[in-house]
């Protein structure tokens, strides 16, 4: 068994123990979408509306490591996130962690995904492709303003515009 396999098993065991101690009420899935220009952006698929204090949440993505950055409460409080850590409000949270919903309010969460892709070594250094040599590169794909998210989709000769929300309001009630 390789060191990577051992580490992966330890991480999985730690997650299983954590979920037994602190069950997850909601897993928010974050996916990658592609706009008409071929640019990718993130979409949280299932933000519960509303969340309640005491709920537990985790962010997950099959596409890579999720990060969510929150804007200040739209309802006027001084909180910057529905979640609280040892040093106060967690304005930025990472995926795969069970978070306790604490603060009441409305928070807009902007998701991003960090993923590893393979690119030609030559294109990184010189801008020119180099045959046969691929290197892993970490790429962060983020959110987009709603106005820039229209996709043109054709279905059975009918054209329609479809909008995907790239971030999402997290509304927390008592």
C-alpha positions in Angstrom: 0.0 0.0 0.0 1.4 3.4 -1.0 1.8 6.3 1.3 -0.9 8.2 -0.7 -3.4 5.3 -0.3 -2.7 5.2 3.5 -3.3 8.9 3.8 -6.5 8.7 1.7 -7.8 5.9 4.0 -6.9 8.0 7.1 -8.8 11.0 5.7 -11.8 8.9 4.9 -11.8 7.3 8.4 -11.6 10.8 9.9 -14.5 12.0 7.8 -16.6 8.9 8.8 -15.9 9.5 12.5 -16.7 13.2 12.2 -20.0 12.5 10.5 -21.0 10.1 13.3 -20.2 12.7 15.9 -21.6 15.6 14.0 -24.2 14.4 11.4 -24.6 16.5 8.3 -28.2 17.8 7.7 -27.4 19.3 4.3 -24.7 18.6 1.7 -24.6 21.5 -0.8 -23.3 20.2 -4.2 -21.3 22.6 -6.2 -20.8 21.9 -9.9 -19.0 23.4 -12.9 -21.1 24.8 -15.8 -19.9 26.3 -19.1 -21.3 29.5 -20.6 -21.7 30.4 -24.3 -18.2 31.7 -24.5 -16.8 28.4 -23.2 -15.8 29.8 -19.8 -16.5 27.7 -16.8 -18.1 28.9 -13.5 -19.4 27.3 -10.4 -23.0 26.7 -9.4 -24.3 25.6 -5.9 -27.1 23.2 -6.8 -29.2 22.8 -3.7 -28.9 25.5 -1.0 -31.7 24.8 1.5 -34.1 27.7 1.9 -34.2 28.5 4.7 -31.5 27.1 6.9 -32.1 27.2 10.6 -29.7 27.7 13.5 -28.4 24.4 14.6 -28.4 22.9 11.1 -25.2 21.4 9.9 -23.9 21.9 6.3 -21.1 20.6 4.2 -20.1 21.8 0.7 -18.9 19.1 -1.8 -18.0 18.8 -5.5 -16.9 16.0 -7.7 -15.0 18.6 -9.7 -12.5 19.6 -7.1 -12.0 21.4 -3.7 -14.8 23.8 -2.9 -14.3 27.2 -1.2 -17.2 29.5 -0.4 -16.7 33.2 0.4 -19.6 35.1 2.1 -20.7 38.7 1.8 -21.9 40.5 4.9 -25.4 39.9 6.1 -28.0 41.6 3.8 -30.4 42.0 6.7 -28.3 44.5 8.5 -26.4 42.6 11.2 -22.7 42.8 11.6 -22.2 39.1 10.8 -20.3 38.1 7.7 -21.3 34.4 7.5 -23.9 31.9 8.8 -21.0 30.0 10.3 -18.8 30.7 13.4 -15.3 29.4 14.1 -12.9 29.8 17.0 -11.9 33.3 15.9 -15.4 34.5 15.0 -17.5 34.5 11.8 -16.1 32.3 9.0 -16.2 34.5 6.0 -14.5 31.9 3.9 -15.2 28.2 4.3 -13.7 25.1 2.7 -15.6 22.1 1.3 -15.7 18.7 3.1 -16.0 20.3 6.5 -19.1 20.0 8.7 -20.2 23.5 9.6 -22.8 24.5 12.2 -25.3 27.2 11.2 -25.2 29.8 14.0 -25.9 33.3 12.7 -29.4 34.4 11.6 -29.5 36.5 8.4 -29.1 36.5 4.6 -25.6 35.8 3.3 -24.6 35.6 -0.4 -22.0 32.8 -0.8 -19.7 32.9 -3.8 -18.4 29.5 -4.7 -15.1 28.5 -6.3 -13.5 25.1 -7.1 -9.8 24.3 -7.1 -9.0 21.5 -9.4 -6.0 20.0 -11.1 -5.7 19.9 -14.9 -3.0 18.6 -17.2 -1.4 21.1 -19.6 1.5 21.0 -21.9 4.8 22.0 -20.2 5.8 24.1 -23.1 2.6 26.2 -23.0 3.2 27.2 -19.4 6.8 28.4 -20.0 6.8 29.6 -23.6 3.2 29.7 -24.8 4.1 27.1 -27.3 2.9 23.4 -27.1 5.5 20.8 -26.3 4.8 17.3 -27.6 4.2 14.6 -25.0 5.0 16.5 -21.8 2.0 17.2 -19.6 2.2 18.7 -16.1 -0.5 19.1 -13.5 -1.6 22.7 -12.8 -4.0 23.8 -10.1 -6.8 26.0 -11.5 -9.4 27.9 -9.5 -12.8 28.3 -11.2 -15.0 30.9 -9.6 -18.4 32.5 -9.7 -19.9 35.0 -12.2 -22.4 37.8 -12.0 -25.9 36.6 -12.8 -26.3 38.9 -15.8 -23.4 37.1 -17.5 -24.8 33.6 -17.1 -27.2 33.2 -19.9 -26.8 30.1 -22.0 -28.5 29.5 -25.3 -29.8 26.0 -25.5 -31.8 24.4 -28.3 -34.3 21.7 -27.6 -36.3 20.2 -30.5 -36.0 23.3 -32.7 -37.1 25.5 -29.8 -34.5 28.0 -28.5 -34.5 29.2 -24.9 -32.3 31.1 -22.6 -31.3 29.3 -19.3 -29.8 31.0 -16.3 -27.8 29.3 -13.6 -27.1 31.2 -10.4 -23.3 31.1 -9.8 -23.6 32.0 -6.1 -26.4 31.8 -3.7 -28.2 33.3 -0.8 -28.0 31.4 2.5 -31.1 32.5 4.4 -31.0 31.6 8.1 -34.1 31.7 10.3 -34.2 31.2 14.0 
